[in-house]
Amino acid sequence: MPRLRGNRARHFEYRFRMPRLESLTRLSVAALAATAVMVGAAHPQSPSPSQSPALPATPLTYGFLAATFAPDGTFTITGSGWPKLAGKFVTANNEIELSLTSPMNGCADNGKYRYQVTGKQVTFVLVTDTCAPRRMMLADSTWLPAGEKPVIPARKIVRSSATGVRALPAAAPVKGSWPSFRGREASGVADGQALPDEWNVEKRQNILWTTAVPGLAHSSPVVWGDSVFLATAVSSKGNATFKPGLYGDGDASDDRSTQKWQLLAIDKKTGSIRWQKTAVEGVPIDKRHIKSTYASATPATDGQLVVASFGSMGVYAFDVAGNFRWKVDYGQAHLGAYDLPAFEWGPASSPIIWNNLVIVQVDTHTDSFLLAVNKNTGATVWKTEREELPSWGTPTVATTPAGPVLVTNASHFVRAYDPRTGKELWRIGKSSKITAPTPIFADGLVVVASGRAPERPIFVVKPDAHGDLTLPDGETSNAGIVWSKTGRGSYMPTPLAYRGLLYVLANNGVLDAYEFATGKEVYRQRLPVIGSGYSASPVAADGKIYLSSEDGDMLVVAAGPEFKVISTNPMSDMLMATPALSDGVMYVRSSRSLIAIGKK
């Protein structure tokens, strides 16, 4: 996509720098079919069979955009944060050609689209258009009359399971486990590791082993017992890649080749692959953002079961010995830019295991929901509907004296639920339109952040709150919110609460530190290494914070009120996944390998 300049360029930067889905991750997505929108009354004169169908004269909407195609051949397209497009159009042979009255930079040429009017619904498919804003607004879009909502078919949850399944194996001791994204309660903290300050992959300095991992994935490692578990997607297109960096493109990858979605178990002491299982093979139902992968969600384990979510391809459970247990197929999930449903970005929200439940968060352009299934069978225990925009953060269960609280990050509301029933407990509005960081629980408080401008909030919340906690304009706290900030939330990396401070890492390498109890700023520091930026989340151990840059440098920063870089360590490969800490070793997933770092 041609680069845009000035304010619009900055807007696109915030709009399309997708989460890993940290893991962004980041971030590639599925979007459109069910946003199939329906569009108002047609022009008074019906066309003859040899003519192109008339476009509706009534105002149309698509995502957050509005358009009018007037009978006199003029059009306008507008949207909050978008340039207003106005000009003329002509139709012939089911194609529309558009010209701008006042062309902006890069938009002097006309644009052509095939279009179809089906009842009230109007769809546009790109033929040719060099004007980036117009192309983004119209390509693969489906419009409906202002005020009308699409008809969303009922979602079916389909479960399948292995036959003749034996009892689950006994779990190894919990000591040293890192069971899901960012460890227990997404804290990212594991003291008592005694990790080295310096290491070097090429020189093998403090590198215990390196294991090549097939495929392309931003999925982070998880650990239980003596195994490290990884998810990956192996493309039949040998040169499948992603695009790192700080940029504003929202395009989907052109890799639509057959994939193998796999789970791997790796011996955490030797790096040998214990087992490698293909969960599903086929052409992806979802597309993915050019910065994301087809396996950006991190698996979860409880020492008996390993669960991986591959979005529209399904949720799969294997036991720790590598035996398939069950699959849950919830159908296609339409995820993409909040105001451009056709920009598919792909999933990144990871599953979690709590007690005997596997919980997944599925926020889409059509129907959003939380789903809890039985760990042993995959049978639905509860399903809670949500009116939400697509999101990419992982849910977190906080264990509190008042009972367990399931917290989710999303655009309309940050919400908390009873994980036993799916009943909502509290909510907070005024979040970002794009949410990727995972809620964390530390020192008795929940922290939720998101980084799309202009909101970019940080909320520090009492988990036992109740009701609507949305703050009125100008206020930063109430009975349920201890403190909050706007304009300081992170886009991809999940915040880190450690030893009395809250650390918030921006994609552009700005690290903020706040007093956790009060929100008072301690420092704001740009890291000495930026490059393509930061998508992985920080982790901490023994008074040190570990920061992974996309370009492959790992910074060790001293925890505490004074910013101090202890070391910068080259990893010789791109880093998008968040490390795992276990029994004196840091397990780092690069774009090609799993690397064990520890004192030799």
N, C-alpha and C positions, 0 to 999 in steps of 0.2 A: 504494500500500500504506500503511495507517495506520502512523504512526511509533511505534516502540516506545521504551520509556523505560529508564533505568538500565543495568545491566550487559548486559541483552539487546540494548539499542540499540547499545551499543558493539560487541557481538559481531557484530551485523548489519552495522555499519559496516565492520568488517574483512572480513566474509564476502563482501559483495557490491559493494565498491567496485572495479569491474573494471578491468583493465589496458586501454591503447590497443590496448589493447591498446595507451598509448603506443603506445602508443601507444599499454594499454591500451592501449594501447591498448591497455586497455584494454582495456572492455572490454569480451555478447550472443552466443548460442552455440547450437549444435545439440545436443540431448541425448536421447533417450529410447528410440527405437525398439528399439535392440538392448540396452538395459538391461532389456528386457522380461524380467521376472523371473518365476520360477515358484514357486508357493506350495504349501505342504504339504497334508496330508490334510484332507478336508472333514469337517464335522460328521457324526456317526454317522447321522443321519436324512437321506435324500435328499429334496429338495423335490419336490412335484408340479409338473407343467408350469405351473400357474397361479400358483405361488409364486415368490418371488425365490430365486435360488440361495443355498445356505448358504455362509457365509464359512468358510474353513479355521480350525480351532481351534488349529493349531500356530503357533508364532512365525514371523513374516514379517519380511523385511528389504527395504529399498529405499535404495540409496545407503549412508549411514552411519546410517540410522534403523532401529528395530526396533518392531514392533507385534504385539499379540495381540488377537484378537476372540474372546472366550470364549463358549461355548454359553449362558451365563446372561445374555447381552446386555450384558456390560461389556467395555470396551476400555482399552488403554493404548498410548501411542506415546511412545517415548523416543529420545534421541540425544545424543551428546556435544556440549555447548554449547547444547542446546535445552531449553526447558522441558518437563517431563514432563506429558503430557496423559492424563487418566484420566476415565472417565465411562461413559455408557450409550449403546447404539445400538439402533435398530430398523430392519428392512428391509421394504420393500414395493415391488412393481412395479419391481424392479431398481434401487431407490434405497435409500441408507442415510442415516439421520438420526442425527447425533451430538450429544450434550449433555455438558457437562463437570460433574463432581461439584463442583469448586471453580473456578468461572469466574475467569479473570484479566481484567485490564482489556481491554475491547473484545471479550470472548468470552462475553458473557452469552447471546447468541442461539445457537440450534442451527445446525449446518451440514448441508447436503444435497449428496450426490454420487451420480451414477450409477455403478454398479459392474458388473463382468463377471468371472465365474470361467470361465476356459478351461483345462481340465486342472488343472494346479497353479498357473497364473498368475492373478493378481488385479489388475485395473486400476481406478482411480478417476478420474472426470471431474467437475469442478466443476459443480454446479447453482447453489448460492448459499451463501456463507459469509463473514461479516464478521470472523471471527476470523483475524487474519493468520498467526499461527504454524501453526494447524491447516490453513489453506488452503495455505500453503507446503509443508507436509508431505505433503498428500494430493492436491492438484490435479494432474491429468495424471500420476499416479504409477503405477508398475507394480511389484508386489511378488512375491517368491519366498520359499520356505522358508529359514529360517536355515541357512547353510552351503552352500546350493546356488548354483551359478553359471549364468548364462544361457548358452544355446547361441549362439555367435557364428558367423554364416556366414562363409565364406572371402571375403576381400576381393579384388576383381578390379581390376587396374590396366589401364585401357584407354587406348591411345595412338592419336591420329589426327594426320595431317600434311597439309600442302599438297601439291598435285601439281605436278610440273615445277619444283621449287624450285631456284633458282640458288645459287651459292656465297655464303656470307655476305660482306657488305661488309667491307673492311679497317677496323680500329679506328683511331680518331683517337689521337694521343698520349695517354698516361695522365696527363700533367701536368694538375692541376686537377680530377681526377675524384673523385667522391663516389659510389661504385658501388652502395651498398646501405644499409640502415638504419644510421645513425650512421657512415657512411663505412667506410674500410678497417679491418678487424678490429674493427668497432663502436667504435672509439676515440673518435669525436666530436671529434677534434682536427685542426686544419689551421692551422698557423702561417703567417705571411707574408701575411696578408689585408689588413692596414691598414684595418680597418673603422672607420666613424665611431662615436663614443661616443653620439651623440644622433641621433635621426631622428623624424619625425612623418608618419604616412600622410596625415592630412587636410590638413596644410600642405605636403605633398610635400617635406619637408625630408629630404635624403639618400635619397630614394626614386627609384630609377632607372626603374622601371616597375611597374605593377600589371596583372595579367591575370585576368579573371574565369574561374573554373573551374566547369564544370557539375557538378551532383550533390552528394552528401554523402559525405565520406571523411575518415578520420584518417590515411590513407596519406601518408608523408613523401616529399619530392622526392629524386630521385637525379640525378647529373650525370655526363656523359661528353662530352668534346669541347665542342662549342658547343650542346649540347642538355640541357634539363632534362626528366626523364620523371616523369610522375604517373599514378597509378591513381585511378579514381573509380567510383562507382555512381550512376547517374542514375535516380531513382525516377519512375514515372508518377504518383505522388502528389505533387502540386506543393509541398505544404507539409511534406515530410519533414524531421524534425528529430532531434536527440539532446538528452539532458538532461545538462548539465555539473554539476559541483559535488561537494562532500563530503557524501555521503549513503549510506544503507545499503540502498536498494532493490535487489533482484536481478531485477526484472522484465524481460521482453523487450519490445521495441518492437512496437506494433500495426501497423507498416508492413509488410504482406505483399504489397504491390503489385508489379507487374511492374517489373523493373529492367533497365538497360543497364549492364553492367560494361565500362568503357572504359579504354584507355591513351592518354595524350596525350604528344606531344613538343613542347616549347616552346623557341623560340630564346632562349638564355640572355642574349643581348645586347639584344634588342629586346622580348622578351615575346610575340612573335607565335606563334600556334599553328601549328606545321609540319604536324602530322597528328594526327588523332583517330580511333581505331579502336575499334569495338565488338567485344569478345572474345566476349561471350555476352549474350543477352537472354532473360528469362523470369522466372517467379515464383521467389523465393529458396527453395532447399531448406533452408537454415539460417534460423533466426531470429537476431536480434541483440539484445544488451543495449541498454537504453534510453540508455546513455552511449556506445555504440559505433556503428559504421556497417557497411554491407555491403562496404566497401572499406577496412579498417583495416590490411591488410598492405601494406608498402612494396615496390615492385618492385626488381629488381636488374638491373644491366647490366654488360657487360664491353667496351662499345664496339662490339660486333657484334650482340649479342642483348639484348633487353629481356624479362624474365620477370616475370609477375604471377601471384600466387596469390589466387584468390577462393574458397577453402575448398571446400565441396561442389560448387561450380559449375565447378571445374577449375583447372588450372595452364596458363597460356597463354604462348607465346613468339612474339614478333615480332622481325624484324630492325630495326636502328636507322632504316631507311628506312620502316618502318611496314608491312612485308609479313608476313602471318601465316606462321609456320613449323610449329608443332605445338601440340597440346593433350594434356595428361595428365589423365584423369579417374580419381580414386581412390575415387569413391563418396562416400556421406554420412559426414561426420565429426561425431560426437556430442560436442559440447563444452558444458559448463555447470558450475554449482556442483558442487564435488567431492562434496557430500553430498546434493544435490538434482538429479539428472540432468535432470529436466523443465525446469529453469530454463535455457533456451537462451541462450547469450551470444555465439555466433558466433566465427569465427576471427580471429586477428591475427598469428600467426607468419609472418614474411616469408621468401621464398626467398633463397638466396644462390647465387652462381656461383663455383665454385672450379675452376681449370684447365678441363677440358672437362666438368665435372659441374654440374648444377643440383641443389641439395640442399634438401629441404623436411622440416620436422619436423611430424608429425601425431600429436599426443597426444589421445586421446579417452576417452570412458567405456567403450568396448568394446575395440577393438584399437588399440594405439598403435605407431607405427613411424617410422623415418627412411627416406627414399626418395632415392636418387641416380639421376638419369637423364642420358643423354648430351645434352650441350648442343646438338648439331647435329640430333638426330633425336627426342629425347624418349624413346628406348628405355631401359628399366630396366637400370642397371648393377649396383646392389645395393639390397637392402631389408632392414633390420634391425628385427626385432620388439622392442618394449619393453613392459614391464608398467608402465603409468603412468596417472595421472589427467590430465585435460585441462590443457594449458599454453598459454601465449601468447607466450613469448619466442622470439626468432630464433636459430638456431644460428650459431656463429662458428668459423671456422677460424683457428687461431693458427699462424704460421710460425715454427718453432723450429729450433735447430741439430740437435735429435734427430729432426726430421721434422715434418710437419704434424699438428695435433691438432684435431679437430672437437669442440667443447664445446657441450653442451645443458643448458638449465635446465629442471627439472621437479620435481614434488612428491615422488615416492618417492626419486629420486636425481638429483643433478647428475652427468652422465656425460660421459666423453670417449671418442672413437672415432678410429680411423684413417680419414680421409676417403676413402682410396683403396679401402678394402674394406668399411667399416662394422663392423669388429671393435672391440669395446669394449676400452678401455685402462685406465680407472679410473672409480670412482664415489664419491660422497659422499652419505650419508643425512642425515636430520634437517633436511630443507628444509621450506618452507612448503607448506600444502595448496593454495595458489593461487600460481602463478609467472608473472610477466609480464616482468621485466627481462631484457635480452639479456646473455649473457656478453661480457666485453671482454678484450682482450689488450693489455698495456702493460708496458714495462720488463721483459720476459721472464716476466711472471706473468699468470695468468688470474684475473679477478674475477667472481664470480657472487653475486647477491643476490636476495632476494625478501622481500615485506613483509607477508604476512598473519600476524597474531598467532596463537599466542604465539611461534612460532619466529623469524620475521623475521631470517634469518641473512645474514651476509656471509662469504664464503669467498675467501681469496686463496691461490691454488694454484700449485704448480710444474707446468707443462704436461707434463713428462716423467715424472710419477709413474706408479705402476702399482698395480692391485688396488683393494681396498676401503679407502678413506681415511676412512670414517665415524669421527667422534671419539667416544670414550667420554664419558659424562657428566662434566662438570667440567673437561674438557680443551679447549684452544683451538688446538692445533697438533700436528703430527706430522711424519713424514718427508716427506709430500707437501703438507701444508697449512702455509703460512708463518704465517698468523694468521687468526683468525676472530672473529666477534662474533655474539651473539644479541640480538634486540630492536632492531636498528639498520638492518635491510635496508629497501630502498625497495619500495613496492608497484607503482608503474607506471614511474617514470623509471629509466632505466638509469644506473648510476654512471659517474663520469668520473674517470679517472686523468690527472693533468696536473702536470708540473713537481714531482714528488716528493710530491704529495698525492693522496689519494683523496677525492672529493666524492660524497656520497650525499644526494639530494634526496627528501624525503618528499612525498606528495600534499598534506599540510597546510602545506607551505611551510617546514618545518624543514630547514635545510641543515647537514650534518655534514661536517667535514674531518678526515682522519686522515693521519698519516705513512704513506705507501704501503709503505715497507719494513718497518715495525714494527707498524702498527695503533694507535699512540698517538694519542689524541684531541687535535686541535689546537684546534678550536672546535665549538660547537653553537649555531646562530643561527637564530632565526625571521626569515624575510624580512619586510620592511616592507609588502609587498603580498601578500595572501593571496586574498581573494575566494573564487572557486569552487575554488581549489586549483591544483595543477600535475600535468599528465599527460605533457607533452612532456619529452624527456630534455635535459639540459644539453649544450651544445657549447662549445668553447674555441678561442681564437686569440689569439696575441700578448699573453699575460699577462692575458687577460680571459675571463670565463665568461658565457655568455648563457643566461638562464632565461626560459622562456615560460610565462606564467600562462594558465589557461583563459579568463579574462575578457578577455584581449587586451593585457596589458602585458608588455613584454620588459624584464627587468632586466639591466643590465650590472654584473657584480661583479668586483672585482679578484681575480686568482688570488694565492695566497700565504697565509701563516699568519695574517694579520690580515684580518678580514672588513670589506669596504668596498664599499658600493654606489656605483658611478660615475654611473649614470643609470637612469631609468625611462622607457621609451618606449612611448607608446600606439600600438596597431596598428588600432584601430577595428573589431575583429572578434575572435571567439573563436579561441584557439590550442590545438590538440590535437596537431598533428603536430610532429615534430622538425625543426629547420632543417638545411639543407645549406650547406656552405661551399665556394666555388670561385673562384679567380682574383680575389680582392678583393671578392667579393659574397656576401652571405648571402641564401639563398633561403628564404623563410618561407611556408609554406602555412597560410592561415587557413581558416575554414569556408567561405569563398566565393571566395577569390582566391589567386593566387601572387604574392608581393611580392618584388622585388629591392631589397635594401638595400646601399648602397655610397656612397662619397664621389663627389659629382658633380664 
